[in-house]
Amino acid sequence: MSRARALLIAVLVLAAGIVAARFAAPLIAPQPPLPVLDALGGEFSLPSTLGRETALAEFRGRLVLLNFGFASCPDVCPTVLSRMREALRGLGKDADAVQPLFVTIDPERDTLEKLKPYVEFFHPAFVAMSGTPEATREVTGLFKVYYEREENPQLGYGFAHSDKIYLLDRQGRVRGTFANTATTGEMVATMRRLLAE
């Protein structure tokens, strides 16, 4: 191979590499940080299945997946808690850096003794919380949770309620919410972004 030909090939390879890098750069560029959702969240403390009054602040340094519901919920809550479990499984060993929390909107029926086996059925790391009706209204207000009691022939009463999962960062700030359309993969990817911060 002539020297000129070898030089030409080298220049072409170099040019191809530069073009490829230019097109690939946007694909591998770091994503911007997730926004802080200042309109949602705040400090609270409620009796929990840890056997004591537990403050949200105790989970500083870990991410928190938070949901509100009730143990007698026939379909929505089991589905949401299952999605949280699958997201934790999807994180593998990094799941240790995430605390799943469940706050009941039905403190009249949901004692801590009832809630503990209920949430641990979904994942042993779950902590459930149950306060007075007044405290429940205060905490749900912080996260703008919709819930409304309605009569139910089979349950005596139930609740129409929102089913969002709130994602809190290591400082306890809400950084995202997952609707029921969010896939496990999307939830895992979002949590990994926060874990990388």
Buried (B, 14 or more C-beta within 10 A) or exposed (E): EEEEEEEEEEEEEEEEEEEEEEEEEEEEEEEEEBEBBEEBBEEBBBBBBEEEEBBBEBBEEBBBBBBBBBBBBEEBBBEBBBBBBBBBEBBEEBBEBBBBBBBBBBBEBBEBEBBBEBBBEBBEBBBBBBBEEEBBEBBBEBBEBEBEEEEEEEBEBBBEBBBBBBBBBBEBBBBBBBEEEBEBEEBBEBBEBBBEE
